[in-house]
Amino acid sequence: MRLYRSICTFVNGDHNKMPTVTLPGPEDCNCFAVRSAARRVTQLYDQLLAPVGLRVTQLSILAKLKRLGPLTINALAEAMVMDRTTLGRDIQPLERDGWIRIEPAPSDRRAKELHLTKAGQKRLQAGLEAWAKAQSRFEAAFGVSAPPSCARYSGRSLPANLRRALKTQGGKAATLRTRRRAGNIGASARM
């Protein structure tokens, strides 16, 4: 009862004037601006890769497999800083078209390993020619120095403390996703 009186006194007293907070609009959000810019750049690359039958994400997958060799889906998702389920959707057309082959991993038969096929190597080569055109167009619009300054946000050269913070946040997000799928988390925690 004493707590109730204290709350009522606070609410009814002079302390009930709450400061107004003006929220910035989406156009003022750094994350929104970077994601919007990334979508525009992706559209440019996808447009120029379309005649080859690739999207820039698919080209990146083929290039990563060419450079690193066979990888499990989890290892490739980590190397590309992608969610595993998103990567899973992106590799389906590559497998369907015969550009990659999915096999059980030798070290763990439950894990799936992705292999670049000969057809995938040819598609990658054709894609790299279209990619070079997109790269030139990007550099003509933004200058040659733009890619190095963009690279600092890609995760390769993020400061170590920011990388650790992002990994920690990613771990929490992954745990929440897993708990949501299992139905072990309430609606209030989903917000």
C-alpha positions in Angstrom: 0.0 0.0 0.0 2.9 2.4 0.8 4.3 1.8 -2.7 0.9 2.6 -4.3 0.8 5.9 -2.3 4.3 6.8 -3.5 3.4 6.2 -7.1 0.2 8.2 -6.8 2.1 11.1 -5.1 4.7 11.1 -7.9 2.0 11.0 -10.7 -0.2 13.6 -9.1 2.7 15.8 -8.0 4.8 18.3 -10.0 6.9 15.4 -11.5 4.3 14.4 -14.0 5.7 16.6 -16.8 7.6 14.3 -19.0 10.1 15.7 -21.5 9.1 15.3 -25.1 11.5 13.3 -27.2 11.6 14.0 -30.9 12.5 10.8 -32.7 14.6 11.1 -35.8 13.0 10.0 -39.1 14.2 7.0 -41.0 16.1 9.3 -43.3 18.2 10.4 -40.4 19.1 6.8 -39.4 22.6 5.7 -40.3 21.6 2.1 -40.6 18.7 3.0 -42.9 20.9 5.2 -45.1 23.6 2.5 -45.4 21.1 -0.2 -46.2 19.3 2.0 -48.8 22.7 2.7 -50.4 23.5 -1.0 -50.4 20.2 -1.8 -52.1 20.9 0.8 -54.8 24.4 -0.6 -55.4 23.1 -4.2 -55.5 20.5 -3.1 -58.1 23.3 -1.8 -60.3 25.3 -5.0 -60.1 22.3 -7.2 -60.5 21.2 -5.3 -63.6 24.5 -5.8 -65.3 24.8 -9.5 -64.1 21.3 -10.4 -65.3 22.3 -11.2 -68.9 24.7 -13.8 -67.4 21.9 -15.3 -65.3 23.4 -14.3 -61.9 22.7 -12.0 -59.1 25.6 -10.3 -57.2 25.0 -12.5 -54.1 25.2 -15.6 -56.3 28.4 -14.4 -58.0 29.9 -13.8 -54.5 29.0 -17.3 -53.5 30.7 -18.8 -56.6 33.7 -16.5 -56.1 34.1 -17.5 -52.4 33.9 -21.2 -53.3 36.5 -20.7 -56.0 38.9 -18.9 -53.7 38.4 -21.0 -50.5 37.5 -24.4 -52.0 34.7 -26.6 -50.7 33.0 -25.2 -47.5 30.1 -26.3 -45.3 27.0 -24.1 -45.4 27.8 -22.8 -42.0 31.4 -21.9 -42.8 30.3 -20.1 -46.0 27.6 -18.2 -44.2 30.1 -17.0 -41.6 32.7 -16.1 -44.3 30.1 -14.1 -46.2 28.5 -12.6 -43.0 25.1 -14.0 -44.0 22.4 -15.7 -42.1 22.5 -19.5 -42.8 18.8 -19.6 -43.9 19.4 -16.7 -46.3 22.4 -18.4 -47.8 20.4 -21.6 -48.0 17.8 -19.9 -50.2 20.6 -18.3 -52.3 22.3 -21.6 -53.1 19.2 -23.5 -54.3 19.2 -22.0 -57.8 23.0 -22.5 -58.0 22.5 -26.2 -57.3 19.5 -26.5 -59.6 21.5 -25.0 -62.5 24.5 -27.3 -61.7 26.9 -24.5 -60.7 27.5 -26.0 -57.3 27.2 -29.5 -55.9 26.2 -30.2 -52.4 27.6 -33.3 -50.7 27.9 -34.6 -47.1 31.0 -33.3 -45.5 33.8 -35.9 -45.0 34.4 -34.8 -41.4 30.7 -34.8 -40.4 28.2 -36.7 -42.6 25.4 -34.5 -41.2 27.0 -31.3 -42.5 26.6 -30.3 -46.1 29.6 -29.2 -48.1 29.3 -26.9 -51.1 31.6 -27.6 -54.2 32.0 -25.4 -57.2 31.4 -27.4 -60.4 33.1 -26.9 -63.8 29.9 -25.3 -65.1 30.0 -23.0 -62.0 33.5 -22.0 -62.8 32.5 -21.1 -66.4 29.5 -19.2 -65.1 31.7 -17.4 -62.6 34.1 -16.4 -65.4 31.2 -15.0 -67.4 29.9 -13.2 -64.3 33.3 -11.6 -63.6 33.2 -9.9 -67.0 29.8 -8.4 -66.2 30.9 -7.6 -62.6 33.9 -5.7 -64.0 31.5 -3.5 -66.0 29.4 -2.9 -62.8 32.6 -2.1 -60.9 33.7 0.4 -63.5 30.3 2.1 -63.5 30.3 2.3 -59.7 33.8 3.8 -59.8 32.8 6.3 -62.5 29.9 7.5 -60.3 31.6 7.5 -56.9 35.3 7.5 -57.6 38.0 4.9 -57.2 38.5 5.7 -53.5 34.9 4.8 -52.6 35.5 1.0 -52.4 38.3 1.2 -49.8 36.2 3.5 -47.6 33.2 1.2 -48.0 35.4 -1.8 -47.1 35.9 -0.5 -43.6 32.2 -1.3 -43.0 32.3 -4.8 -44.4 33.6 -6.4 -41.3 37.1 -7.2 -42.6 38.6 -4.1 -41.1 36.2 -3.1 -38.4 37.8 -2.2 -35.1 38.2 -5.2 -32.9 35.9 -3.8 -30.2 33.2 -3.3 -32.7 33.6 -6.8 -34.2 33.3 -8.3 -30.7 30.2 -6.2 -30.0 28.6 -7.3 -33.2 29.5 -11.0 -32.6 27.9 -10.7 -29.1 24.8 -9.1 -30.5 24.7 -11.7 -33.2 24.9 -14.4 -30.6 22.0 -13.0 -28.7 19.9 -12.6 -31.9 20.6 -16.1 -32.9 19.6 -17.4 -29.5 16.3 -15.4 -29.7 15.7 -16.8 -33.2 16.2 -20.4 -32.0 14.0 -19.9 -29.0 11.3 -18.3 -31.1 11.3 -21.2 -33.5 11.0 -23.6 -30.6 8.1 -21.6 -29.2 9.9 -20.9 -26.0 9.7 -17.1 -26.0 6.7 -14.9 -25.4 5.3 -12.2 -27.6 6.7 -9.4 -25.4 10.3 -10.6 -25.9 9.8 -10.7 -29.7 9.5 -6.9 -30.0 
